[in-house]
Amino acid sequence: TQRVTVRSGDNLSRIAGSQLGDASLTPELYAWNAARIGNDPNALRTGVELEMPPSGFRLSQAERDAFFRSTHIAPPPPGNGFSDNLDARDLR
């Protein structure tokens, strides 16, 4: 299982893009790590160790839509690969 430690300046979209090869997998990355991240994916804390989901793990389109609606994270635009979710902050 691949793990990544959140660094200052990271956000879920950047981690999904760099580690999973596709920033649009941000909802899957959050769903797989919700217990580590907490209720707010925009409150990503530095030092948290995230586990990368298995390559075949996908949420339904309804679950993905609900994620983007509830978090106010915009789906990444085509070709950009990144979203507008907040960077990690050292909240310790």
Residue pairs with C-beta under 8 A, 6 or more apart in sequence:
1 51
1 52
2 19
2 51
2 52
3 49
3 50
3 51
3 52
4 15
4 19
4 49
4 50
4 52
5 47
5 48
5 49
5 50
6 15
6 44
6 45
6 46
6 47
6 48
6 49
6 50
6 88
7 46
7 88
8 46
8 87
8 88
8 89
8 90
9 87
9 88
10 44
10 46
10 87
10 88
11 44
11 83
11 85
11 86
11 87
11 88
12 26
12 29
12 30
12 41
12 44
12 73
12 83
12 85
13 23
13 26
13 73
13 76
13 81
13 82
13 83
13 85
14 23
14 82
15 29
15 50
16 22
16 23
16 24
16 25
16 26
16 28
16 29
17 23
17 76
17 81
17 82
19 52
20 28
20 29
20 52
20 53
22 81
23 76
23 80
23 81
23 82
23 83
24 75
24 76
25 53
26 41
26 67
26 73
26 76
26 83
26 85
27 59
27 63
27 64
27 67
27 68
28 53
28 57
28 58
28 59
29 50
29 52
29 53
30 37
30 41
30 67
30 71
31 53
31 59
31 63
31 67
32 51
32 52
32 53
32 57
33 50
33 51
36 48
36 49
36 50
36 51
37 43
37 44
37 48
37 50
40 71
41 71
41 73
41 85
42 71
42 72
42 73
42 85
42 86
43 86
43 91
44 86
44 87
44 88
44 89
45 88
45 89
45 90
45 91
45 92
46 88
46 89
46 90
46 91
46 92
47 90
47 92
59 67
67 73
68 74
68 75
71 85
73 83
73 84
73 85
74 83
74 84
75 83
76 82
76 83
